[in-house]
C-alpha cells in the first residue's frame, strides 16, 4: 500500500491503464457524490466487504478513497492481506478532493 497525496494519486491514476477506483464510504456518504468511474464497496459491510473485494482482479491497480483517508487506508491493508499488490490510498480522501465529483 502507498499513501498518496491528491496530486500523486491523480497523476499516477491518469497514467495507469490498469487502474480501478474504489470508494469505501457508506451509502449515505456516496449519495453526496462520488469520483467518476469509482466502484462503491462499503468497508463497514464487514465480511460482505471482504467477499466483494475477493471478487476483484488481483492483477489490477486499486486507487482507494473514503471521506478523509482512514478507512481507505484500512481497506488497502485488508486488500494487501488478500493478495493485492498494488493499492493506493488517497490521503485526505474526498474531503480534500479537488477533481470531478458525480452523483450516482
C-alpha positions in Angstrom: 0.0 0.0 0.0 1.1 3.5 -0.7 -0.3 6.7 0.8 -0.5 9.3 -2.0 -1.4 13.0 -1.9 -4.2 14.0 -4.3 -1.6 15.3 -6.8 0.3 12.0 -6.7 -2.9 9.9 -6.8 -4.4 11.7 -9.8 -1.1 11.9 -11.7 -0.5 8.2 -11.2 -4.2 7.3 -11.9 -4.3 9.2 -15.2 -1.2 7.4 -16.5 -2.4 3.9 -15.3 -4.1 1.8 -17.9 -4.7 -0.9 -15.4 -6.5 1.2 -12.7 -9.6 0.7 -10.7 -11.0 3.3 -8.3 -12.8 2.1 -5.2 -14.9 4.2 -2.8 -15.2 2.5 0.6 -17.6 5.0 2.2 -21.1 4.4 3.4 -24.1 4.6 1.0 -25.2 7.9 2.6 -21.8 9.4 2.0 -21.7 8.1 -1.6 -25.1 9.7 -2.2 -23.4 13.1 -1.7 -21.1 12.4 -4.7 -18.5 10.0 -5.9 -15.3 10.2 -8.0 -16.3 9.3 -11.6 -15.9 5.6 -12.5 -15.4 4.6 -8.9 -16.8 1.2 -7.6 -18.6 1.5 -4.3 -17.7 -1.2 -1.7 -18.7 -0.1 1.8 -15.9 -1.1 4.2 -18.5 -1.2 7.1 -20.1 -4.3 5.5 -17.5 -6.4 7.3 -17.4 -9.9 5.8 -19.5 -8.5 2.9 -16.7 -6.1 2.1 -14.1 -8.9 2.1 -16.4 -11.1 -0.1 -16.7 -8.3 -2.7 -13.0 -7.5 -2.6 -12.2 -11.1 -3.2 -14.1 -11.0 -6.5 -11.8 -8.3 -7.9 -8.9 -9.0 -10.3 -5.6 -9.3 -8.4 -3.7 -8.0 -11.4 -5.3 -4.6 -11.4 -4.0 -1.4 -9.6 -6.5 -0.2 -7.0 -6.9 3.5 -6.1 -8.9 3.6 -2.8 -10.6 6.5 -1.1 -13.0 7.4 1.7 -14.0 10.6 3.4 -10.6 11.6 4.9 -8.2 8.6 4.2 -8.6 6.5 7.4 -11.0 3.8 6.2 -9.4 3.7 2.8 -6.0 3.0 4.4 -7.6 0.2 6.3 -9.2 -1.1 3.1 -5.8 -1.1 1.4 -4.3 -3.1 4.3 -7.1 -5.7 4.1 -6.6 -5.9 0.3 -2.8 -6.4 0.7 -3.5 -9.2 3.2 -5.8 -10.8 0.5 -3.0 -10.8 -2.1 -3.5 -7.4 -3.8 0.0 -6.0 -4.5 -0.9 -2.5 -5.9 -3.2 -0.5 -3.6 -3.0 3.3 -3.3 -4.7 5.3 -0.5 -5.9 8.8 -1.2 -4.6 10.9 1.8 -7.3 13.4 2.8 -10.0 11.4 1.0 -12.8 13.0 -0.9 -12.9 15.8 1.7 -9.7 17.3 0.1 -10.6 16.2 -3.4 -10.4 19.0 -6.0 -11.3 16.9 -9.0 -14.6 16.0 -10.6 -17.4 14.5 -8.4 -20.5 13.0 -9.9 -23.7 11.6 -8.5 -24.8 8.0 -8.8 
